[in-house]
Structures are given as C-alpha cells and as structure tokens.
Amino acid sequence: MKKTGFFRTISAVLLTASLFAVVFSSVGCSKKESRVVPVLMMHDMNDSGDTWSISEDGFRRIVGLLDKNGFTPVSVDDLVSFVERNGTLPEKPVVLTFDDGYYSNYELLFPIVKELGIPVSVFVKGATIRVEGEDTPANKLLKMSFEEIKELNSSPFVSVYSHTYALHGPNTSYGPDERDSALPLEGESEASYKEIFARDCERAEECLSRAGIKEFTAFSYPDGKSCEWAEDVLSERGYKVSFTTDYSRDNVLTQGDLSSLRMLGRMNVNDDTTEEQLLRYLDRYNP
C-alpha cells in the first residue's frame, strides 16, 4: 500500500508539472497578432476641386469603393483596443480622418456619417475654433465652433482630437508660441522645443475640454511634419496615437506594442482620386 501511495503521489506531481509546462509553454509561444491598417486623410468638404477638399459625392464615392473592396471603417479607439487590450479588428480595417476642423465637417460630413453609420476622426486646430459673435480671422476661416465640436464628439460616429493649438500656419499671428508646423526651429534646443510644444498641447487640450472632450488620445501633425521630440512630449501627456501625412509608411499595428500606434501614415484623397490610385494604396494592405 505504501508503494502504491508513493507512486500515486509521484504521478500527481508529474501530472501537475506537465500541466504547468503546457500552460507556460503556451503563454511563452503565443504570438501577438499584427495587422496593417490603411488611413485616409481629408480636410474641407466642398465642390471646389481643391487638392485638400472633397465633395459630398466624392466622399460617398470613396466610401463606396472601400465597401466594394471589403474594407470596413474603424475608429481610433478600435486601433488602441487592438494594440492595448488584444481587441479585434475587421478583416480589412481602414481609418477615415479629417484635418483642420472646417465647418463643413459639421454641416455636410456629420449627416453623411450618421446616415452611413461609419466612424470618422476629426482633428481640430484650437486657435481657429470659431467663437460665435466675434469678428476674428478664425471665424473667417469657416471653422467649427465649440458647440458644434461638442455635438460632433457626442456622436458615436465622430471622435475629435488635436491638430495643435497654434503650430499650423499660415493662419496665425506668429507670436512666440506660434509657427508653421510642429517642427523645431533651426538651432532650437531640445529643452526649449519641448517646453513650447508641451505648452501648445496644453492650450489645445483646454480648447478640447471646453468642447466637452476629456480624453486626449490622438494627435495629427500639421502637414505631417513630425519629430521624435514631439513624440516624447505626446507620450508623456498620455497620447496613444499620432498621425503623419507620410503616404509611404506601412501602418503595422502589433498587439502589445504601443509604439506601433505612433506616426501612422495617411493617403490624401479628394475628388480627383481615381479608383486605381486608391486601390494601389489599399493593395499594399491587402496582399
């Protein structure tokens, strides 16, 4: 009996050890999923035919082409969920973004995305948010008001983020904290640049807060001009995603790798964008 009990004990120990080995082996060998996500960039919505504008029909055409080719629009939060929390993405995800905060995003784009039920991300420049009743250069730029931005962001289809406060000329008065882009000036020290960039982020966040926005998840670089010093500041302030305008970048998102959400590239689309051009970009993400 003692011998039998002994062997039972040994068997139980070996079985337990085997189970632990299987579990730890599974954990150690499990692969983190990676996905490549295309991002499209737009700005104003009108019929001008301008490079940085797209008409209502043009936008509907782009969305139709995406649908025809199996692409599903997703939000920035979907990207964060995939990377941070091992969330899921559709087979062919795509992100739709609008820069600068034009009034047309509220007047024309908003009704369309509600009708189609698709998510878009809008990036606004704080210094040019329209203030009702004021005769300012910002108002003449036909940008959205705080109230309109708040209404947009309260919708399940639109998320509003920062496009800097005043680091996006030429629509600035060029004070000490204003410049054409988010790049350092020639000869500027790292400490001086980071101080100015952090102050701009703070002012932009104050504007977004005034519009009811409490989470500052994403940032879009004006003209796509990015730098590592800016990335350091954004990371310190809790931003998780940043966008450039670098068409050549492949946006490879990997679960658990927060750096894969940084400096994502985008393709600008407008009324002149052909199906062939769009598919050439998308095919990079659909081998």
C-alpha positions in Angstrom: 0.0 0.0 0.0 2.8 2.4 0.8 4.4 1.7 -2.5 1.1 2.3 -4.3 0.6 5.6 -2.4 4.1 6.6 -3.2 3.6 6.1 -6.9 0.2 7.9 -6.8 2.0 10.9 -5.2 4.7 10.9 -7.8 2.2 10.6 -10.6 0.2 13.5 -9.2 3.3 15.6 -9.0 4.4 14.8 -12.5 0.9 15.5 -13.9 0.8 18.9 -12.2 4.3 19.7 -13.5 3.2 18.7 -17.0 0.2 20.9 -16.8 2.3 23.9 -15.7 4.7 23.2 -18.5 1.9 23.2 -21.1 0.5 26.4 -19.7 3.8 28.3 -19.6 4.8 26.9 -23.0 1.5 28.2 -24.5 2.0 31.6 -22.9 5.6 31.8 -24.0 4.9 30.7 -27.5 1.7 32.6 -28.1 2.1 35.1 -30.9 0.9 38.7 -30.8 -1.3 39.4 -33.8 -0.2 42.1 -36.2 -2.4 44.0 -38.7 -1.6 46.5 -41.3 -4.2 49.4 -41.4 -4.5 52.0 -44.2 -5.5 55.5 -43.2 -7.2 58.1 -45.5 -6.9 61.8 -45.0 -9.3 64.6 -46.0 -9.9 68.2 -44.9 -12.6 70.5 -46.1 -15.8 69.2 -47.7 -16.9 71.3 -50.7 -17.2 71.3 -54.5 -14.1 73.4 -55.2 -12.0 70.6 -56.6 -9.1 71.7 -54.4 -6.4 69.2 -53.5 -7.3 69.4 -49.8 -11.1 69.3 -50.3 -13.6 66.6 -51.1 -17.2 67.0 -52.1 -20.1 65.1 -50.6 -20.5 62.9 -53.7 -16.7 62.4 -53.7 -16.7 61.2 -50.1 -19.6 58.9 -50.8 -17.7 57.5 -53.8 -14.6 56.8 -51.7 -16.7 55.1 -49.0 -18.4 53.0 -51.8 -15.1 51.9 -53.2 -13.9 50.9 -49.7 -17.1 48.9 -49.2 -16.8 47.3 -52.7 -13.3 46.1 -51.9 -14.2 44.7 -48.5 -12.7 47.5 -46.3 -14.5 48.4 -43.0 -14.0 51.9 -41.5 -12.9 51.7 -37.8 -12.2 54.3 -35.1 -9.0 55.4 -33.4 -10.3 53.7 -30.3 -10.6 50.5 -32.2 -6.9 50.7 -33.0 -6.0 51.4 -29.4 -8.2 48.5 -28.2 -6.4 46.1 -30.7 -2.9 47.1 -29.6 -3.5 47.7 -25.8 -6.1 45.1 -25.0 -5.8 42.5 -27.7 -9.1 43.6 -29.2 -10.3 42.6 -32.6 -10.4 44.4 -35.9 -12.4 43.5 -39.1 -10.6 41.6 -41.8 -9.8 44.8 -43.8 -9.9 47.8 -41.5 -9.4 51.4 -42.7 -9.4 54.7 -40.8 -11.1 57.9 -42.2 -9.6 61.2 -40.9 -10.4 64.9 -41.5 -7.9 67.6 -40.5 -8.3 71.3 -39.5 -11.9 71.4 -38.1 -13.8 73.0 -41.0 -17.4 73.9 -40.5 -18.2 71.6 -43.4 -17.3 68.7 -41.2 -20.3 69.6 -39.1 -22.7 70.8 -41.8 -22.0 68.2 -44.5 -19.9 65.4 -43.2 -21.7 64.8 -40.0 -25.1 63.9 -41.6 -23.4 61.5 -44.0 -21.6 59.5 -41.4 -24.7 59.3 -39.3 -26.6 58.1 -42.4 -24.0 55.5 -43.3 -23.2 54.5 -39.8 -19.4 54.8 -40.2 -16.8 56.2 -37.8 -14.5 59.2 -38.7 -11.9 61.0 -36.7 -11.7 64.8 -36.9 -8.6 66.8 -35.9 -9.1 70.5 -35.0 -6.7 73.4 -34.5 -7.5 75.1 -31.2 -6.6 78.6 -32.2 -9.1 78.6 -35.1 -12.1 77.3 -33.3 -14.9 79.7 -34.2 -16.2 81.8 -31.4 -19.8 83.0 -32.0 -20.2 86.8 -32.3 -16.5 87.5 -32.7 -15.2 89.1 -35.9 -11.8 87.3 -35.9 -9.6 85.7 -38.5 -10.6 82.3 -37.1 -14.3 83.0 -37.8 -13.5 83.9 -41.4 -11.8 80.5 -41.9 -15.2 78.8 -41.7 -14.1 76.5 -38.9 -16.4 74.8 -36.3 -17.5 76.4 -33.0 -17.1 74.9 -29.6 -20.7 73.9 -29.6 -20.5 72.2 -32.9 -17.4 70.3 -31.9 -19.1 69.1 -28.8 -22.1 67.9 -30.7 -19.8 66.0 -33.2 -17.9 64.3 -30.4 -21.0 63.3 -28.5 -22.0 61.2 -31.6 -21.0 57.5 -31.7 -19.7 58.1 -35.2 -17.3 61.0 -34.7 -14.2 61.4 -32.4 -12.5 64.8 -32.2 -8.7 65.1 -31.5 -5.9 67.7 -31.5 -4.2 69.2 -34.6 -2.2 71.5 -32.3 -3.3 74.9 -30.9 -1.3 77.2 -33.0 1.5 75.3 -34.7 -0.1 75.2 -38.1 0.4 78.3 -40.2 -0.2 80.4 -42.1 -3.4 81.3 -40.2 -1.6 82.5 -37.1 -0.4 85.9 -35.8 3.1 84.4 -35.3 3.5 85.1 -31.7 6.3 83.5 -29.7 4.4 80.2 -29.4 3.1 80.1 -33.0 4.8 78.7 -36.0 4.0 77.0 -39.4 4.4 73.4 -38.1 5.2 71.3 -35.1 8.9 71.0 -36.1 11.7 72.6 -34.1 13.2 75.8 -35.4 16.7 75.8 -36.7 19.1 75.8 -33.8 16.4 75.3 -31.2 17.4 73.2 -28.2 15.5 70.1 -27.2 14.5 71.6 -23.9 13.2 74.8 -25.4 11.3 73.0 -28.1 9.7 70.6 -25.7 8.6 73.4 -23.5 6.9 75.2 -26.4 5.3 72.1 -27.8 4.0 71.0 -24.4 2.5 74.4 -23.8 0.8 74.2 -27.2 -0.6 70.8 -26.3 -1.9 72.2 -23.0 -3.7 75.1 -24.8 -5.2 72.7 -27.4 -6.4 70.4 -24.6 -8.0 73.4 -22.8 -9.9 74.1 -26.1 -11.0 70.5 -26.4 -12.1 70.4 -22.8 -14.2 73.5 -23.4 -15.9 71.5 -26.2 -16.6 68.7 -23.7 -13.7 66.4 -24.7 -12.0 64.8 -21.7 -9.7 62.2 -23.3 -6.7 63.3 -25.5 -6.0 60.0 -27.2 -4.7 61.0 -30.7 -2.8 63.8 -32.4 -2.4 64.7 -36.1 0.8 66.5 -37.1 0.1 69.7 -39.3 1.4 69.0 -42.8 2.5 65.6 -41.4 5.8 67.2 -40.1 6.7 65.1 -37.1 9.7 64.6 -34.9 10.9 62.4 -32.0 10.9 65.3 -29.5 7.2 65.9 -30.2 6.6 62.2 -29.8 8.3 62.3 -26.4 6.0 65.1 -25.2 2.9 63.4 -26.6 3.8 60.2 -24.8 4.4 62.0 -21.5 1.0 63.6 -21.8 -0.8 60.3 -22.4 -1.4 60.5 -26.2 -1.6 57.0 -27.6 -1.8 57.5 -31.4 -0.2 60.0 -33.8 -0.7 60.6 -37.5 1.6 62.0 -40.2 0.9 62.5 -43.9 3.6 60.1 -45.0 1.9 58.1 -47.7 4.8 55.6 -47.9 4.6 54.4 -44.3 3.1 51.0 -43.7 1.0 51.1 -40.6 1.8 47.8 -38.9 -0.1 47.5 -35.6 1.1 44.8 -33.2 -0.8 43.8 -30.1 1.2 44.8 -27.0 3.5 47.2 -28.9 2.3 50.7 -28.1 5.0 52.2 -30.4 3.2 50.7 -33.4 0.4 53.3 -32.9 2.9 56.1 -33.5 3.4 58.3 -36.6 0.9 56.4 -38.7 1.0 57.3 -42.4 -2.0 58.5 -44.4 -3.1 58.9 -48.0 -4.8 62.2 -49.0 -7.9 61.6 -51.1 -10.1 64.1 -53.0 -12.5 64.3 -55.9 -9.6 63.6 -58.3 -8.5 60.4 -56.6 -9.2 57.6 -59.0 -10.2 54.1 -58.1 -6.9 52.9 -59.5 -4.9 55.2 -57.2 -7.0 54.3 -54.2 -6.7 50.6 -54.8 -2.9 50.9 -55.4 -2.6 52.2 -51.9 -5.1 49.8 -50.4 -3.5 46.8 -52.1 -0.4 47.4 -50.0 -2.6 46.3 -47.1 -4.3 43.5 -49.0 -1.6 41.2 -50.4 
